[in-house]
Amino acid sequence: AVLWDFGGVMTESPFLAFSRFEKERGLPADFLRGINRRNHDHNAWARFERSELSPDQFDEAFAAETRLAGFEVRGLDVIDLLYGELRPAMITALKACKHHFANACVTNNVNAGPGRGFERDPERTAVWKGVLELFDVVIESSRIGVRKPEPRFYEQACEQLGILASQAVYLDDLGTNLRPARAMGMHTIKVKEPGLAIAELESVLGIRLT
C-alpha cells in the first residue's frame, strides 16, 4: 500500500500560507510554526486535530497561546490557511498507483465547522472531494481521535488496509511524522519538491507514475 499525507503532499504546504499570513500581519517569521511546536502533543492545535476542542474552543485556546507568545492570533483565522492548491503531478501519481497498490490518505486535519476552510468555496469543495474519493481509505485525525506522530495512528492505517507496516510506503512533508512510521518498518519518503518525491516513489515501487 501507499500512504499519502494530504497537506504538503497532495497540496502545497500550508507553511507557505503561514508565511504569507505572518508577513501580512507583521508577525515574526515562523511564529505560527513555533506556537505549534510548543507542548506539541497537548497544545491547542494538537487537541483540535483530535477533535478534543470545538472550532470556537480552538479559536480561544489558540488566541491565548499566541497572546502569551507576544502576538495574539485567532485560531479561526489560522484554520483558513490550511487549504492550499492541489498538486496535479501528485494526483497523477496517485491515479497510477491505484492500478497496482492500495492507497490511503493519512492526514492530521480538523473539523473546521460549516462554511469554513475549503467549504467557503463550493467549487473547491467539489474538487477536493473528488481527489479524496481516489483513495481506498481516508484516515483523519479529527475522526479517529489520534494524530500523527502517535504510533496508534499508523497502526490504525495498517489495520484498515490489512497490511503489515513493512508493506507500506509513506509520503509526508514532515520528518516528525515520518520517524515513527519508519521505526515501525514502513519505507518513508519526505516530500519537499513533488517531482523528486515522485521519482523516489517510482524507484521504490518499480512503476512509472508520470
Summary of the structure (lengths in Angstrom):
residues: 210
radius of gyration: 17.1
end to end distance: 18.4
largest distance: 50.9
contacts: 667
relative contact order: 0.17
helix: 52%
strand: 10%
